[in-house]
Amino acid sequence: MSGYRESEIDKKNTGWFQNDKTRNTLQKIAIEQSAIRGLGKFEMEFNYPISVIVGENGCGKSTILALVSCAFHNNNAGFCPISLLSDAKKQRIYYTYSDFFAFTATESGFMKDIRIKSTFLTDKSKNYDVRRKSPGGKWIDYDSRPKRAVSFLGINRILPPSESITHRHYSSLFGTPSEINDLAQYMQKIFGKDYSTITVKKHRKYRLYECARGPLSYTGFNMGAGENAVLQLLHEIISAGEGALIVVDEIELGLHIRAQYKLMQVIKELCLKYHSQIICSSHSATILKAIPPEGRIMMKPKADGFDIVYGISPEMAMSELSGSIHPELEVMVEDDVAEDYIATVLPHALRRRVEIKIMGSADSSILQAVATHYREGDNNFIVVADGDKRTEKTNMIEKVVGFLRDSKAVTSSEIRKQLEDKIVFLPGTKWPERVFLESLIRSDNLDNLINTCNIDTISEIKNYITTAIAAGKHSEFFQLANDLCLEEKIARTLAIRQYHTLNGIEAMPIIDAVKKALP
């Protein structure tokens, strides 16, 4: 889980997302045949109400957002997406592919044999839709798509009215303001400012927001770009109503780190309230950290397309995007507890030659990363999984073999032989927090921990450890840190060092695996 603590709102959002069949929730998008903008055959799944897609520039994120936006036909006659508002004669409240894709005479556009398939959760007998082009080159039967309100917000939303020539030209023509219910309270949560009311003025297809904060009142002409962009996004979610799909390109644009995190918390609230689905792209670790692993998707380029990695840790994603040079050996672990343990137990001569990478679950993210290493002809890695996965080693190896079934880079027998040495485990047969703390409870020698934490007696530190264990799976060090009045990382590291002092022999399988794997 890469240290992520699932909240009650996360659990409720997962619950409705998996079970509410009345929203036509998008579960998959795929190109089954042909290609567009260099994006060939692929299938992407969505497993949480908020899906954040990360990847290098040019890997296809924007193309996927466009395909997602065209997967449905608007069923909310009273809602028109902001990007389709127009004073032209044609009034259209749904997206077509021409809204996103334009080509010059020398460029290759959509091929006539293209097949784009969307799969959704529904109470209807048919749970998928396929888009094709006719022999004459036209898209067939837009109105036969599943029904759902959709709005796409592109990067042009970040342009504030003060820098929009059109907004400035119409500045005296914006009409009577109308208040937007609940928007002020959400903006207050994100920016920490005392918004009392937020209203919107309209002229043709243009909107101008006005905020009141105490005696201060100002319009979009005098607010920051990030503030204006968040107003647009939240207003769109509220206006689209129950069950809508909101698609956002680079959701973090214009926002500082704290506001990014708070925005995602508010979006979770809105997803739960309206059963909305948000699919967005991002390059921000903060955005990834704010949502459960189930909502994280990475597009990792390879020679013939890209791999899709689900549940990726923010740390791994940022490492991939940074393009930094890797040390001699990559040690893949599940979370920050494992990272701290390995950094503690490896001798300096080994530690300086490896990179410890938090990858997320050993059941998915790590094994897909292993497969990617093999596809790229790189076997300079080992996996250190949590001790409670020890009995699953054979299944883990077979999953990697399955991922590489069509690969010619390495045979199945070679994979099995190599992974016997490359997959090792943290001490014990339970999750690591439990193993470490239960060992400390059993010991009468906790002098290092007592002295470092400035605790008076061993009974006192053991009481704190007992309370931490009772806090539940993956919450132990959070509780211990609270009781010791320390930062969680400090409390975790101190406990792990004390454990290693008492049980140094337990680290030998990991140390031996690192030595063997180093070039």
Summary of the structure (lengths in Angstrom):
residues: 519
radius of gyration: 26.1
end to end distance: 30.0
largest distance: 83.2
contacts: 1632
relative contact order: 0.10
helix: 44%
strand: 20%
